[in-house]
């Protein structure tokens, strides 16, 4: 993993272990894509981080603006995840994305996302998302970070 210190003058660097731990949080990922007119669009989404592959997964309906932007321009995407509580910390980076419409591949990822954020796959929202995945309405976006830029103001002392 290529790790950049977002604030190079900090006395203590953010480590890869800390980034991996942070990426397991239940915070939303802010995904920035470019629309058909060249404007950035930022959308909060649930995410699942696989530290073995350094890939981030998310699910959305294929008709959403973010999905359409990724289909059109999969290499100009940025993300940010930050904790608004003191001490402020976060991870951001530039990514390349790939969209999967493979229902059998998508279902286990969508199940893990539902468990992470809802605690179960028996929640009505989880049922709707899984049903949409089975119907091919819901897709999975696999994002591969080109780098992680991290900060943790709790390490400033």
C-alpha positions in Angstrom: 0.0 0.0 0.0 1.4 3.4 -0.9 0.8 5.6 2.1 1.2 9.4 2.0 1.1 11.5 5.2 -1.6 14.2 4.5 0.2 16.6 6.9 4.0 15.9 6.5 5.0 18.1 9.4 3.2 16.0 12.0 5.6 14.6 14.7 4.1 11.0 14.5 3.3 9.4 11.2 0.1 7.4 10.5 1.0 3.8 10.0 -0.4 1.2 7.5 -1.8 -0.8 10.5 -3.7 2.4 11.6 -5.0 3.0 8.1 -6.2 -0.6 7.9 -7.9 -0.3 11.3 -9.6 3.0 10.3 -10.9 1.5 7.0 -12.8 -1.0 9.0 -14.9 1.7 10.6 -18.6 2.2 10.0 -18.1 5.7 8.7 -19.4 6.6 5.3 -17.0 6.9 2.4 -17.4 10.1 0.4 -17.0 9.2 -3.3 -16.2 11.9 -5.9 -16.9 11.1 -9.5 -17.1 13.4 -12.6 -20.4 13.9 -14.3 -21.1 14.2 -18.1 -20.6 17.9 -17.9 -17.2 17.6 -16.2 -18.4 18.6 -12.7 -17.5 16.6 -9.6 -20.3 14.9 -7.7 -19.6 13.8 -4.1 -21.9 11.1 -2.6 -21.7 9.3 0.8 -21.8 5.6 0.6 -21.4 2.4 2.7 -18.1 0.7 2.0 -16.3 -2.6 2.8 -12.5 -2.6 2.9 -10.5 -5.8 2.1 -7.1 -5.3 3.6 -5.7 -8.4 1.9 -6.2 -6.9 -1.6 -6.3 -3.2 -0.5 -9.6 -2.9 -2.4 -12.8 -1.1 -1.3 -16.2 -2.4 -2.3 -19.5 -0.6 -2.3 -23.0 -1.3 -3.8 -25.4 0.9 -5.6 -28.1 0.6 -8.2 -26.8 0.7 -11.7 -29.0 3.6 -12.7 -27.5 5.9 -10.0 -25.5 9.0 -11.0 -22.3 7.6 -9.4 -22.6 4.4 -11.3 -23.2 6.2 -14.6 -20.2 8.4 -13.9 -18.0 5.4 -13.2 -19.1 3.6 -16.3 -18.1 6.7 -18.3 -14.9 7.6 -16.5 -13.6 4.8 -14.2 -10.1 6.4 -13.7 -11.0 9.9 -12.3 -12.4 9.1 -8.9 -11.4 10.3 -5.5 -12.6 9.2 -2.0 -12.4 10.5 1.5 -13.4 8.9 4.8 -13.0 11.1 7.9 -14.1 11.1 11.5 -15.6 14.3 12.6 -15.0 13.6 16.2 -11.9 14.8 18.1 -9.1 13.9 17.4 -9.9 14.4 13.7 -8.5 11.6 11.5 -9.1 10.2 8.1 -8.0 8.5 4.9 -8.4 9.7 1.3 -7.1 8.8 -2.1 -7.4 8.6 -5.8 -8.8 5.3 -7.2 -9.6 3.4 -10.3 -13.0 1.7 -10.3 -14.5 -1.4 -11.8 -18.2 -2.2 -11.8 -19.4 -5.8 -11.4 -22.8 -6.9 -12.7 -22.0 -10.5 -11.8 -24.9 -11.4 -9.4 -23.2 -14.4 -7.9 -20.0 -12.4 -7.2 -21.9 -9.4 -5.9 -24.2 -11.2 -3.4 -21.6 -12.1 -0.8 -20.2 -8.5 -0.9 -23.7 -7.0 -0.5 -24.4 -9.4 2.4 -21.1 -8.2 4.2 -22.0 -4.6 3.6 -25.4 -5.1 5.2 -24.0 -6.9 8.2 -21.4 -4.2 8.6 -23.9 -1.3 8.6 -27.2 -2.9 9.7 -25.8 -5.7 11.8 -27.9 -8.3 10.0 -29.2 -9.5 6.6 -32.7 -9.7 8.0 -33.4 -6.0 8.2 -36.0 -4.7 5.7 -33.4 -2.5 4.0 -31.0 -5.4 3.7 -33.7 -7.5 2.2 -34.5 -4.9 -0.4 -30.8 -4.4 -1.3 -30.2 -8.1 -1.6 -33.3 -8.6 -3.7 -32.2 -5.8 -6.0 -28.8 -7.5 -6.2 -30.5 -10.8 -7.2 -32.5 -9.0 -9.9 -29.4 -7.4 -11.3 -30.6 -3.9 -10.3 -27.9 -3.5 -7.7 -24.2 -3.6 -8.7 -20.9 -3.7 -6.9 -18.2 -1.1 -7.4 -14.7 -2.3 -6.7 -12.3 0.5 -6.2 -8.5 0.1 -6.2 -6.7 3.0 -4.5 -3.6 4.3 -6.2 -2.5 5.6 -2.8 -3.9 6.4 0.6 -3.3 9.8 2.2 -3.9 9.7 5.9 -4.1 12.1 8.9 -4.6 11.8 12.6 -4.5 14.9 14.7 -4.3 12.7 17.8 -0.7 11.9 16.8 0.3 15.6 16.8 1.8 15.5 20.2 
